[in-house]
């Protein structure tokens, strides 16, 4: 039963969630949550990419996103190698800048974009447009015209209006548009409502159940200047269980077979999307790329054999699973406030110099994160703390529940792992905050790949 005064006052609230255990050593890192090069020195300094975080902060200040290039590249290669024979599209919406686009190209992956801005970044980085996929549920005629003119390798079609727009563009330009049809397979992914994308009641794709998906394929097949590549399915994000992919693949392949049987069209490709989960806290148990490749390959092979159809060329779209663990966010503690609650209980609020402007996911998705002191070792007894931001919102929470040393104090550095996916991409200027820089680290060298915003940036669009 919900406590009448709210969840914060419910019995047992200060014990934290059931999965959170008091650590034996509050200074230790949980390797699963951090990039592969992250470790702590005997003095308690966090080191990422060979760069001590206190040194990085001395030069670049906080808050700052720290991107481990070695880890990022290794995760990209792991997907490329595990899914050999597939096309692996890095989902740029997770995090994209020109440096990352170049890393992706150098590691042999393709790139998925979902806006004109992301396409601009990719092209500026020199990314081969033939290896780019273009998503979006509301692409304008201008956006489609540009994508076709640039030679984008595939456009993922999301509505009947888009079918008409593409046909108009190809008729006007005499050029060919290579397209896939995004379908919804009616799968309820076990994730947050806002990031579950294959059930029927949401904005993406054509329903297989209603027949809209088949009709979209038929119209595109009849449209001049359109090359129909295949079907695209994405069941959601932060998913750990392959059973959802199994159900989706079965339904999408059934439609693939129906198109071949009734329209006489053999589509050469199929995309099963991304959404592979990562570990944000100790409650998460993500699969590695090899396991995913084995399970998903068996699913497709089995369904194709049952239907008597040839396996299409397959593709996936990992984003979070590559960049998520490769980045951490570093903050400076500003205030520590013990707040007395019922029955003598006390909650410790640790306020940092960032918040929901640089990580909206806790407020938006009720996401869980971990954190650690990054600039010293402590022998103090752990206390259950809540790390909060500096914004004018009660829901401005960075880490809802975490054990920190009881002597945490203003001036301490706190680092939050697993912030590579969507934190910088969804960042904002709320309360006129300046967005932090992204600093790539490798082999003891730090370099800024996205600079910190300045007051001049903030005022540049204010013409009043």
N, C-alpha and C positions, 0 to 999 in steps of 0.2 A: 504494500500500500504506500502511496506517495505521502510523505509527511506534509501536514498542512502548512508548515512554514517554509517548505521548499526542500530540495534535495540536500542542500548544504547542512541542514540541521537534522537530517534523518539519523536514527541510531546507527552507529558504526561508520558514519561517513568519513571520519578521520583515519580509519584503518586503510583507506585507499581501496582500489579495485582488488578483486580476489587474486588476480594474476601477479600483482606487484608484491615482491618480497623484500624485506629489509636486507640490504647487501651485507656480506661479511666484511667487505672492504669498500667503503664509500668512494674511494679514489680510483677503483679499478674500472676499466672499460669492459663492456660486453661486446666481444669482437663482431658478433653477428650484426650489430647495429651500425657499425662504423666502416669507413672505407678501409681497404686492405693495408694501407701504409700508416694508419693512425695508431699511435701508441703514446704512453706516458713515460716521462723520465722519472727517475727516483725522486726528484724534487716536486713532481706532480704537474709539470708542464705538459700540455697536450701538444703532440707533434704530428703534423699531417704533411705528407709529401716531402718529408725531410725538413720542414720549416716549423720551428717552435711557434705556437700560436701567440705567446706573449710578444715575440719579436715581430710577428706579422701585424699585431694590433698596434705596436709602437709606431709602425710606419703608416698603417692604413686606417687606424681607428676602428670603432665599432658603431653599429652592427655591421657585419660583413659576412658574405657567403664565401666559403672556402671550398674550392672545387679541386678534387684530387684527380689530376689528369691520368696518372698511371692506372688508377682504379677504374675510371670511366672507360678508358680504352680496353682494359682487360675484360670488362663486362660486355662491351660491344663485340669483341672478338669471341667471347664465350657463346653468345647467341649466334654469331655468324657461323662458327664451327659446328655447334650442336645442330643447327638447322641447315646443314649443308644440303644443297639441292633446292632449298626454299629461298625466297626473297625476304630479307629482313629489313623492314622499314623502321627506322628510328622515329618515334612519335615526337616531333619537334615541339608540340604544345607543352610537354613536360618541362623542358627548358631548352631554349635555342638562342645562340648568338653566333657570330661568324666563326669564332674559334671552334666551337662545338660542331658546327656544320662541316668544317674542314676535317676535324678528327673523325667524324662519321664517314666522310668520303675516303679518308686514308685507311680506315679499317675495313672498307669494302661493303658498307651497308648502304641501303637506299634511305630516303628521307620522306617522311609524311608531314605535310603542312596543312593548316586548316584556316588560313586567312591570307589576304593580300600582303600583310606585313610580314608574316613568316616566309612567304614566297620571296619577298624582297630581300630578307636576310640571307636566305639560301642562295639566291642568285648573286648577291654581293660577295658571298664566300666562294663563288666559282663552282658551286655544286652543279653537276650535270642535270639539266632539267628532265632528261629522259628517265632519270632514276628518282624522280619526285612524284609522289601521290598527293592529290589535292582534295581534302575533305571540306565539309561545311554543309549545313542544312539550309543556308540561304545565300548562295552565291549569286552575285549580281551579273548582269550581262557583261558589264565592263570587266569583272573579275574573270569570267569564263573566256572572254575574248583575249585577255592577256595570257591566261593559262595556255590556250590553244596556240597563240602566236609564239610563246616562249618554248613550245614543244614539251610541255609537261607530260610525263609518261603515262599518267592515268588520272582521270577525274572521277571521283566517287560520287555518283548521282544520288540525290536524296529526296527528290520530289518530282511530281509530274510537271510543275512549272519549270523546273530545271531541265527536264527532257526537252521541252519546247524551246528554252533559251539556247541550249546546245545546238539543236537543229537549226535555229536561226543564225547562230554564229558560224557554223560550218557552211551554211548556204551563202552567207555574206562573204566569207573569206576564201571559200574553196579549199579550206584546209581540213585535215582529219582530226577528230577528237577521239582519243582512246579512253574508254569509260568502263567503270564497274558500277554495279547496282547495289546500293546498301540495303540490306534486308533486315527485318526484325524477326527473330526466330521464336519469340514468345518464351524466352528463358529468363527466369527470375534469379539473377546472380545474387549470391549471398554477400551483399555489400551495402553501402549507404544508398538510399533511394535516389539521390541526385547523381550518382555515378554508376547506376545500373541501367544499361542502355539497350537491352534486347527484349524487354517486356513490351507489351502492346501500347500501354498508355504513356507514351513519351514522344519527343519531337523527332527522333532520328529514324530514317529509313522507311522502307516499304514493307508492309505486313505480308508475310507468307500466308498466314491463315486467311486473310480477307481476299486474297487473290491480287492485291495491288502489285506485289512484287513480280508476278508473272506478267501482268499487263505492262509494267514498266519495261521489262525485258523485251516484250513484243514491240512496243513503240520504238525503243532504241534500235532494235534490229531493223526496223523499217525506215529509220531516219537516214537520209543521205549524208555521207561524210562522217559517219559514226562507226568506230570500230569497237565492238562489244567484247570486252575481255573476260568478264565473269561476274561472280557474286561476291559481295563483301558482307561479313558479319562481325559484330563486336558486341560482346555480352556485358561489358562493364569494366570496372577498375578495381584494383586491390583484391584480386581473386586468387585463392590458394587451391581450390578444388577443381580438378579437371573434368568432373562430371558435367559441369555446365557446358564446357566445350564439346563434350560428347553429344549432348542433346542438340546443341546448335548445329554441329557438323552433320548430324543425321538429317535434320530438317532442311538445311541448306543444300546438301547433296541430293535430297529428294527433289527439290526444286530444280537443281542443275540437271537431273535426269529427265524431269518433265519437259524442260525447255528443249532438250535434245530430242525427246520422243515426239513432242507435239509440234514444235516449230522447226525441227530439223537443223538446229543450231548447236554445235558443240563448242561451248565456251572453254577457252584454254586455261583459264586461271581461276583461283579462288583465294580469298583472304579471310582468315579466321580471327583477325583483330589482335588486340593485345590485352592489357589489363592485368598482367602478371604481378602478383603482390610482392612486397618487400617487408622486411622486419623493421617496424618502427619502435617496437618494444619487445620484451621477452615473451609476450603472448603470441607473437607471429612466427610462423614456421613456413617460409617460402620454399618453393621447389627450385632446384637449379636448372639452368637451360637444358642440360642433357636429359634430365628427367622429363621436362616438359616436351622436348622434341620426341622422345621415345613414346610417351603417352599419346600425344596428339597425332603422331605418325601412324600409330596402330589404329587409332580411332578412324582416321580417314581411309586407311587401307581396308579395314573391315567393312566400312559402309560402302565403299566403291565396289568391293567384291560382291557384297550382298545385292547391290543394284545392277551389277554387270556393266559398270561404266569404267572408262579409263580414268586414272587419277589425274586431276588437273594440276598445273603448276601451282604450288601453294606459297602463301606469304603470311607473315605475322607483323605486328606493329608494337614492339616493346618500347616504352619510353621510360616510365618510372623505374622499371627493373634495371635499366642501365644507369640513369643519372641519379636516381633517388639516393642510394647509399653512398654515392661518390661525393656528395656535398654535405657540409655541416655549416651551421650558422653560429657565429660567435657574437656574444653580447657582453656588455658591462653592467654589473649590478648597480642600481642607483639607490634603492631603499630596501630595507627588510622590515616587515611589519607583522608582528605577532597579533592575531585577532582572536579575542576571547569569544568562544561560542557557548553552547549549552553545557551544563554539568561540568564546568571547568575545563572543557576541551579548548585547545588553541590551534588555529591554523596559521602557518607561517607563509606570508605572501612575499615573494621575492620579485621585485620589479626591475625590469631590464630596460635598456635604451632602444628597444624595438617594439615588436608586437604584431598586431593583426595587419599592419601595413606591409610587413615583410613575410608574414605567415598567417594567412587567413584560414587555413585548413582546420585548425582546432575549432574556431567559431563556426565555420561553414558546414563542416562535415562531422563535427564532434570527434575529430581525429586525435589519436594519442601519440605523444612523443616522449622521448627520454632526454636526459641532459646530464652534464657533469661539470665540476669545476675544471677550468682549463689552465689555470696559471699558478697553482700551488698545491701542495699536499696538506691534508688536514687529518688530525687525529681525533677530531671531535665526534661525538655520538651522532649518528644520522638522525635527521628529523624529516617528517613527511612535509614537503613544501609544495607550493603552487607557484610556478613561474608565470608572471603576468607582464603585459606590456605597459606602455606609457600613454595609451590612447584613452580618450574620454568615452569609454564603453565598459560596462561591467563584464561583458563577455570577451574582453580583450585578454585571452588566455593563450599562452604559448605552450606550456606543459602543465597539464591538469594535475597530475600527481607524480611526484618523484622524490626519492630520498636524496637529500643534500646534507653536507656536514652542518652540524648545529651552529658552527661559528661563521657560516656564510655571511658576508658583510659587504657594504658599499665598496665599490672598486674591484671586487672579484670579477673574474672572467667566467662566463658560463657558455658552454658549447652544446648545441642541439644537433644530433646526427640525423641523417635521413631526410634532409631538407632540399635535396636536389630537384625533386619533382613538384612542380606547380607553385612553389613558394615564391621564387623570383618572377615566374611567369604571371602569377596572379597578384603580385604586389601592387600597391597603390600609393597615392599621395594623401591618404586620409589624414585629417588634421594637418594637412600640408606637410606631412613627413617627407623627407628626402629618401628615395630608394637607395639601398646599400649597394656597394660594388660587388662584383664577382671576381674573386682572386684565384687564379689557377696556380696550383703548387705542384712542383715536380723536381725531384732530385735536389732538394734544398734551395730551389729558386722559386720565388713568388712573382707572378706578373698579373697585372690587372687586365682582364678580358672584357669586363663591363665596368666602366668607371662609376664612382659614386655621383649621384645627382647633386647639383649645387643650387644655391638660391637663384642664380641666374636661370637655370633650367626651369625652376618652379615658376618664375615670373615671365618666361619667354612667351608663353601663350596668353598671358593676361594683358589684353590690349586696352583695358579701361583707363 
